[in-house]
Amino acid sequence: MKLLKKVYLIDTNVILRYLLGDHAELSPTAEAFMQAVSKGTKKADIMDVVIVECIYVMNKFYKIPKSEIVGKLSGILNFTGIVNTGKSKILEALLKYRDLNIDIVDCILATNSSNSRIVISFDNDFKKLKAVSETL
């Protein structure tokens, strides 16, 4: 019987402590964990909702510019140990978020749209995002 390898679901606070290095006790712990993920000795998944929360906190509370946020999060998503099945879609959404004045949630919806997964919204931004969408 083969043992399953652990995959860690990383919470926003771990990513923030790692990126910001702003807590004497928690930041070094986050750094050690994220270095293990970077090298691939630990496997991890970062869910879309965590990416959204990271963006919100870094932008609204820490006033970090959009391009810097995207660079930092993209860097983490490219760590060897990140095993997200939808990693390319998240990276694509981050680039749309960086380049357009459109909310990250709309960018994520757009990158996940297809002919069989149609975004329904009152928002016209989905046309700019080239999403498969219908406006109500």
N, CA, C and O of each residue as an XYZ file, in Angstrom:
544
protein
N       0.838     -1.180      0.000
C       0.000      0.000      0.000
C       0.884      1.245      0.000
O       1.780      1.382      0.833
N       0.622      2.150     -0.943
C       1.404      3.369     -1.073
C       0.847      4.450     -0.145
O      -0.359      4.696     -0.118
N       1.736      5.090      0.612
C       1.325      6.181      1.479
C       1.178      7.467      0.668
O       2.008      7.775     -0.188
N       0.130      8.196      0.946
C      -0.067      9.475      0.278
C       0.866     10.519      0.868
O       1.048     10.593      2.083
N       1.454     11.325     -0.008
C       2.320     12.415      0.443
C       1.435     13.579      0.871
O       0.434     13.892      0.225
N       1.823     14.204      1.962
C       1.070     15.354      2.463
C       1.138     16.510      1.485
O       2.179     16.783      0.886
N       0.013     17.181      1.336
C      -0.045     18.448      0.615
C      -0.645     19.450      1.588
O      -1.737     19.244      2.119
N       0.077     20.530      1.812
C      -0.356     21.557      2.757
C      -1.179     22.623      2.034
O      -0.807     23.069      0.949
N      -2.284     23.026      2.630
C      -3.081     24.145      2.145
C      -2.596     25.376      2.905
O      -2.806     25.482      4.114
N      -1.962     26.287      2.219
C      -1.325     27.422      2.877
C      -2.342     28.536      3.131
O      -3.065     28.950      2.225
N      -2.387     29.011      4.372
C      -3.270     30.102      4.756
C      -2.616     31.446      4.429
O      -1.394     31.555      4.324
N      -3.451     32.450      4.276
C      -3.004     33.803      3.957
C      -1.949     34.301      4.938
O      -0.957     34.902      4.526
N      -2.153     34.057      6.228
C      -1.224     34.615      7.221
C       0.196     34.064      7.059
O       1.160     34.768      7.360
N       0.339     32.852      6.602
C       1.678     32.282      6.376
C       2.348     33.015      5.210
O       3.520     33.382      5.291
N       1.602     33.220      4.139
C       2.151     33.922      2.974
C       2.525     35.356      3.342
O       3.595     35.839      2.970
N       1.638     36.034      4.073
C       1.920     37.424      4.448
C       3.139     37.538      5.353
O       3.978     38.415      5.149
N       3.248     36.661      6.356
C       4.416     36.715      7.245
C       5.683     36.426      6.457
O       6.720     37.034      6.719
N       5.619     35.518      5.506
C       6.766     35.199      4.655
C       7.155     36.404      3.793
O       8.322     36.796      3.761
N       6.193     36.978      3.107
C       6.487     38.075      2.188
C       6.859     39.369      2.896
O       7.731     40.105      2.435
N       6.200     39.645      4.012
C       6.401     40.924      4.685
C       7.526     40.902      5.715
O       8.112     41.944      6.007
N       7.837     39.734      6.269
C       8.896     39.622      7.275
C       8.691     40.571      8.437
O       9.650     41.135      8.964
N       7.446     40.746      8.835
C       7.101     41.789      9.807
C       6.801     41.294     11.220
O       6.334     42.062     12.061
N       7.065     40.020     11.481
C       6.775     39.485     12.817
C       7.994     38.697     13.304
O       8.433     37.750     12.652
N       8.525     39.093     14.439
C       9.774     38.509     14.949
C       9.711     36.994     15.118
O      10.706     36.307     14.883
N       8.576     36.472     15.516
C       8.461     35.031     15.757
C       7.879     34.283     14.557
O       8.405     33.242     14.163
N       6.800     34.805     13.978
C       6.088     34.081     12.926
C       6.768     34.157     11.556
O       6.714     33.195     10.789
N       7.397     35.268     11.245
C       8.028     35.414      9.924
C       9.144     34.399      9.686
O       9.192     33.818      8.602
N      10.048     34.152     10.647
C      11.080     33.129     10.410
C      10.488     31.718     10.242
O      11.004     30.915      9.465
N       9.423     31.428     10.962
C       8.764     30.128     10.824
C       8.147     30.002      9.434
O       8.277     28.966      8.782
N       7.473     31.068      8.981
C       6.892     31.077      7.635
C       7.985     30.963      6.584
O       7.826     30.254      5.591
N       9.089     31.659      6.801
C      10.231     31.620      5.878
C      10.758     30.184      5.734
O      11.001     29.726      4.618
N      10.934     29.485      6.839
C      11.449     28.115      6.804
C      10.486     27.194      6.040
O      10.912     26.378      5.223
N       9.197     27.336      6.316
C       8.207     26.503      5.626
C       8.207     26.809      4.132
O       8.238     25.892      3.311
N       8.171     28.076      3.778
C       8.102     28.456      2.368
C       9.387     28.088      1.618
O       9.341     27.792      0.424
N      10.518     28.106      2.303
C      11.763     27.657      1.662
C      11.690     26.163      1.331
O      12.175     25.721      0.289
N      11.077     25.399      2.232
C      10.893     23.964      1.967
C       9.978     23.755      0.765
O      10.209     22.855     -0.042
N       8.945     24.577      0.644
C       8.049     24.500     -0.517
C       8.796     24.938     -1.777
O       8.635     24.336     -2.839
N       9.600     25.970     -1.659
C      10.380     26.461     -2.790
C      11.288     25.374     -3.354
O      11.426     25.234     -4.569
N      11.902     24.611     -2.464
C      12.821     23.541     -2.869
C      12.090     22.263     -3.263
O      12.684     21.368     -3.863
N      10.804     22.173     -2.928
C      10.031     20.983     -3.266
C      10.082     19.889     -2.220
O       9.568     18.796     -2.458
N      10.691     20.148     -1.059
C      10.718     19.123     -0.005
C       9.381     19.045      0.718
O       9.096     18.051      1.385
N       8.560     20.082      0.592
C       7.173     20.060      1.055
C       6.304     20.434     -0.141
O       6.682     21.275     -0.956
N       5.138     19.802     -0.236
C       4.182     20.087     -1.300
C       3.054     20.933     -0.725
O       2.604     20.702      0.398
N       2.601     21.914     -1.501
C       1.553     22.807     -1.009
C       0.645     23.256     -2.146
O       1.017     23.244     -3.319
N      -0.551     23.649     -1.753
C      -1.567     24.162     -2.655
C      -2.017     25.513     -2.099
O      -2.279     25.641     -0.903
N      -2.104     26.506     -2.960
C      -2.593     27.818     -2.551
C      -3.908     28.060     -3.286
O      -3.929     28.232     -4.505
N      -4.989     28.071     -2.540
C      -6.305     28.218     -3.135
C      -6.545     29.653     -3.615
O      -5.945     30.603     -3.111
N      -7.436     29.782     -4.599
C      -7.781     31.098     -5.160
C      -8.194     32.089     -4.080
O      -7.814     33.259     -4.127
N      -8.966     31.625     -3.113
C      -9.457     32.541     -2.074
C      -8.308     33.105     -1.254
O      -8.388     34.235     -0.772
N      -7.259     32.346     -1.092
C      -6.085     32.810     -0.357
C      -5.359     33.878     -1.178
O      -4.903     34.880     -0.629
N      -5.253     33.667     -2.474
C      -4.641     34.669     -3.356
C      -5.430     35.978     -3.273
O      -4.847     37.056     -3.167
N      -6.743     35.875     -3.322
C      -7.602     37.066     -3.236
C      -7.386     37.789     -1.913
O      -7.257     39.013     -1.888
N      -7.346     37.048     -0.824
C      -7.156     37.678      0.488
C      -5.771     38.307      0.607
O      -5.631     39.385      1.184
N      -4.754     37.650      0.072
C      -3.401     38.218      0.092
C      -3.380     39.557     -0.652
O      -2.819     40.538     -0.163
N      -3.992     39.585     -1.826
C      -4.036     40.822     -2.607
C      -4.753     41.914     -1.820
O      -4.276     43.046     -1.739
N      -5.877     41.574     -1.255
C      -6.661     42.560     -0.504
C      -5.835     43.150      0.643
O      -5.754     44.369      0.790
N      -5.230     42.291      1.443
C      -4.477     42.755      2.610
C      -3.246     43.562      2.184
O      -2.984     44.631      2.735
N      -2.497     43.053      1.211
C      -1.284     43.766      0.796
C      -1.608     45.112      0.158
O      -0.866     46.079      0.333
N      -2.711     45.177     -0.580
C      -3.082     46.425     -1.236
C      -3.730     47.412     -0.280
O      -3.325     48.573     -0.222
N      -4.722     46.971      0.463
C      -5.506     47.889      1.303
C      -4.792     48.280      2.596
O      -4.831     49.444      2.997
N      -4.143     47.321      3.248
C      -3.535     47.610      4.550
C      -2.063     47.996      4.459
O      -1.598     48.861      5.201
N      -1.334     47.360      3.557
C       0.093     47.625      3.451
C       0.438     48.562      2.293
O       1.587     48.979      2.151
N      -0.553     48.891      1.471
C      -0.389     49.837      0.359
C       0.730     49.429     -0.611
O       1.436     50.279     -1.153
N       0.874     48.141     -0.815
C       1.872     47.623     -1.749
C       1.310     47.764     -3.164
O       0.156     47.408     -3.404
N       2.101     48.274     -4.093
C       1.625     48.450     -5.469
C       1.232     47.114     -6.118
O       1.806     46.064     -5.830
N       0.250     47.197     -6.989
C      -0.306     46.028     -7.677
C       0.784     45.195     -8.360
O       0.796     43.971     -8.237
N       1.692     45.850     -9.074
C       2.723     45.107     -9.805
C       3.646     44.337     -8.857
O       4.079     43.229     -9.174
N       3.944     44.920     -7.704
C       4.790     44.241     -6.716
C       4.057     43.043     -6.105
O       4.650     41.983     -5.904
N       2.784     43.217     -5.817
C       1.971     42.124     -5.269
C       1.957     40.958     -6.246
O       2.186     39.812     -5.860
N       1.689     41.252     -7.502
C       1.623     40.204     -8.527
C       2.976     39.508     -8.662
O       3.033     38.284     -8.786
N       4.052     40.270     -8.640
C       5.387     39.676     -8.729
C       5.672     38.719     -7.586
O       6.198     37.625     -7.791
N       5.318     39.145     -6.377
C       5.562     38.307     -5.200
C       4.714     37.028     -5.229
O       5.224     35.935     -4.983
N       3.431     37.171     -5.527
C       2.551     35.996     -5.544
C       2.872     35.066     -6.700
O       2.805     33.846     -6.550
N       3.217     35.622     -7.848
C       3.613     34.786     -8.988
C       4.874     33.998     -8.654
O       4.998     32.823     -9.002
N       5.800     34.654     -7.981
C       7.024     33.972     -7.571
C       6.733     32.764     -6.689
O       7.304     31.690     -6.878
N       5.839     32.955     -5.726
C       5.475     31.844     -4.837
C       4.785     30.729     -5.611
O       5.082     29.553     -5.401
N       3.865     31.088     -6.505
C       3.151     30.067     -7.276
C       4.089     29.246     -8.154
O       3.753     28.130     -8.551
N       5.256     29.790     -8.456
C       6.231     29.065     -9.271
C       7.222     28.242     -8.447
O       8.140     27.642     -9.006
N       7.047     28.209     -7.130
C       7.896     27.355     -6.296
C       7.735     25.896     -6.733
O       6.652     25.481     -7.145
N       8.799     25.141     -6.642
C       8.808     23.739     -7.039
C       7.730     22.922     -6.333
O       7.119     22.044     -6.942
N       7.497     23.202     -5.066
C       6.552     22.400     -4.280
C       5.097     22.800     -4.406
O       4.246     22.168     -3.781
N       4.772     23.821     -5.183
C       3.366     24.212     -5.368
C       2.738     23.263     -6.382
O       3.216     23.131     -7.509
N       1.664     22.607     -5.965
C       1.050     21.560     -6.780
C      -0.372     21.905     -7.248
O      -1.127     21.009     -7.627
N      -0.739     23.173     -7.227
C      -2.068     23.582     -7.679
C      -2.350     23.028     -9.075
O      -1.532     23.164     -9.985
N      -3.503     22.409     -9.231
C      -3.865     21.929    -10.567
C      -4.211     23.096    -11.490
O      -4.006     23.005    -12.700
N      -4.728     24.183    -10.938
C      -5.095     25.344    -11.731
C      -4.093     26.478    -11.653
O      -4.457     27.644    -11.807
N      -2.827     26.145    -11.413
C      -1.792     27.171    -11.226
C      -1.688     28.107    -12.429
O      -1.553     29.317    -12.248
N      -1.746     27.585    -13.633
C      -1.602     28.440    -14.816
C      -2.756     29.434    -14.923
O      -2.562     30.560    -15.380
N      -3.934     29.031    -14.511
C      -5.093     29.938    -14.535
C      -4.944     31.041    -13.492
O      -5.297     32.191    -13.754
N      -4.431     30.705    -12.327
C      -4.208     31.724    -11.298
C      -3.148     32.718    -11.770
O      -3.308     33.927    -11.601
N      -2.072     32.210    -12.359
C      -1.020     33.091    -12.873
C      -1.559     33.998    -13.976
O      -1.222     35.181    -14.027
N      -2.385     33.456    -14.846
C      -3.005     34.255    -15.906
C      -3.909     35.336    -15.301
O      -3.903     36.478    -15.760
N      -4.677     34.979    -14.284
C      -5.555     35.946    -13.614
C      -4.730     37.050    -12.961
O      -5.113     38.219    -13.009
N      -3.605     36.691    -12.354
C      -2.741     37.705    -11.732
C      -2.217     38.696    -12.768
O      -2.147     39.895    -12.497
N      -1.855     38.211    -13.934
C      -1.363     39.104    -14.985
C      -2.464     40.039    -15.481
O      -2.216     41.218    -15.730
N      -3.673     39.514    -15.621
C      -4.803     40.361    -16.016
C      -5.070     41.411    -14.935
O      -5.320     42.577    -15.242
N      -5.014     40.997    -13.691
C      -5.220     41.918    -12.569
C      -4.166     43.031    -12.589
O      -4.482     44.198    -12.362
N      -2.921     42.660    -12.862
C      -1.832     43.643    -12.898
C      -2.013     44.637    -14.043
O      -1.783     45.835    -13.878
N      -2.427     44.127    -15.207
C      -2.433     44.934    -16.422
C      -3.721     45.721    -16.663
O      -3.721     46.706    -17.400
N      -4.808     45.287    -16.046
C      -6.097     45.942    -16.264
C      -6.613     46.485    -14.935
O      -6.223     46.004    -13.872
N      -7.459     47.452    -14.993
C      -8.045     48.003    -13.769
C      -9.322     47.226    -13.437
O     -10.421     47.779    -13.408
N      -9.138     45.918    -13.186
C     -10.269     45.019    -12.943
C      -9.978     44.191    -11.701
O      -8.847     43.766    -11.466
N     -11.004     43.975    -10.926
C     -10.927     43.228     -9.670
C     -10.360     41.816     -9.879
O     -10.643     41.183    -10.896
N      -9.574     41.329     -8.935
C      -8.958     39.998     -9.041
C     -10.000     38.888     -9.153
O      -9.781     37.909     -9.867
N     -11.117     39.023     -8.465
C     -12.150     37.976     -8.535
C     -12.682     37.865     -9.965
O     -12.880     36.761    -10.472
N     -12.911     39.004    -10.611
C     -13.367     38.972    -12.003
C     -12.300     38.354    -12.907
O     -12.626     37.621    -13.840
N     -11.049     38.644    -12.636
C      -9.957     38.057    -13.419
C      -9.918     36.535    -13.260
O      -9.698     35.812    -14.232
N     -10.131     36.058    -12.047
C     -10.144     34.610    -11.803
C     -11.333     33.967    -12.510
O     -11.193     32.923    -13.147
N     -12.504     34.595    -12.395
C     -13.681     34.068    -13.099
C     -13.425     34.001    -14.600
O     -13.731     32.996    -15.242
N     -12.870     35.060    -15.154
C     -12.625     35.113    -16.593
C     -11.674     34.019    -17.060
O     -11.910     33.383    -18.087
N     -10.604     33.799    -16.312
C      -9.636     32.790    -16.745
C     -10.178     31.369    -16.601
O      -9.644     30.434    -17.196
N     -11.222     31.214    -15.821
C     -11.837     29.888    -15.654
C     -13.061     29.696    -16.541
O     -13.697     28.643    -16.510
N     -13.390     30.714    -17.333
C     -14.559     30.591    -18.200
C     -14.207     29.799    -19.457
O     -13.055     29.748    -19.890
N     -15.231     29.192    -20.019
C     -15.088     28.445    -21.268
C     -16.475     28.337    -21.893
O     -17.450     28.846    -21.340
N     -16.562     27.686    -23.026
C     -17.870     27.520    -23.670
C     -18.839     26.708    -22.820
O     -20.055     26.807    -22.989
N     -18.302     25.913    -21.915
C     -19.185     25.135    -21.041
C     -19.244     25.704    -19.619
O     -19.971     25.185    -18.773
N     -18.487     26.757    -19.361
C     -18.471     27.425    -18.044
C     -18.562     28.929    -18.280
O     -17.549     29.624    -18.361
N     -19.777     29.406    -18.385
C     -20.040     30.774    -18.795
C     -20.243     31.657    -17.572
O     -21.037     31.341    -16.685
N     -19.518     32.763    -17.537
C     -19.681     33.727    -16.453
C     -20.983     34.491    -16.695
O     -21.233     34.973    -17.800
N     -21.806     34.594    -15.659
C     -23.030     35.394    -15.736
C     -22.876     36.549    -14.758
O     -22.541     36.347    -13.590
N     -23.125     37.768    -15.249
C     -22.845     38.930    -14.419
C     -23.599     40.146    -14.946
O     -24.118     40.140    -16.063
N     -23.648     41.179    -14.127
C     -24.116     42.483    -14.557
C     -22.937     43.344    -15.006
O     -23.129     44.443    -15.527
N     -21.740     42.855    -14.806
C     -20.499     43.594    -15.019
C     -20.051     43.499    -16.482
O     -20.015     42.407    -17.049
N     -19.715     44.617    -17.082
C     -19.229     44.636    -18.462
C     -17.731     44.378    -18.580
O     -17.218     44.257    -19.692
N     -17.014     44.290    -17.450
C     -15.572     44.054    -17.481
C     -15.210     42.722    -18.128
O     -14.086     42.554    -18.601
N     -16.130     41.789    -18.154
C     -15.808     40.471    -18.709
C     -15.530     40.533    -20.207
O     -14.835     39.671    -20.745
N     -16.066     41.541    -20.881
C     -15.745     41.735    -22.305
C     -14.270     42.124    -22.443
O     -13.570     41.614    -23.318
N     -13.799     43.035    -21.570
C     -12.385     43.439    -21.591
C     -11.481     42.260    -21.287
O     -10.362     42.174    -21.794
N     -11.972     41.354    -20.456
C     -11.177     40.200    -20.044
C     -11.249     39.058    -21.067
O     -10.585     38.033    -20.912
N     -12.059     39.250    -22.107
C     -12.252     38.216    -23.148
C     -12.756     36.918    -22.527
O     -12.352     35.826    -22.926
N     -13.634     37.052    -21.555
C     -14.238     35.900    -20.893
C     -15.416     35.390    -21.715
O     -16.040     36.136    -22.469
N     -15.699     34.129    -21.554
C     -16.933     33.586    -22.090
C     -17.992     33.955    -21.078
O     -18.054     33.379    -19.992
N     -18.830     34.924    -21.438
C     -19.759     35.472    -20.451
C     -21.046     35.944    -21.096
O     -21.142     36.132    -22.309
N     -22.032     36.125    -20.228
C     -23.300     36.731    -20.627
C     -23.635     37.772    -19.589
O     -23.434     37.568    -18.391
N     -24.156     38.904    -20.066
C     -24.561     39.970    -19.162
C     -26.054     39.858    -18.926
O     -26.824     39.665    -19.868
N     -26.460     39.977    -17.692
C     -27.893     39.952    -17.377
C     -28.519     41.287    -17.687
O     -29.721     41.466    -17.489
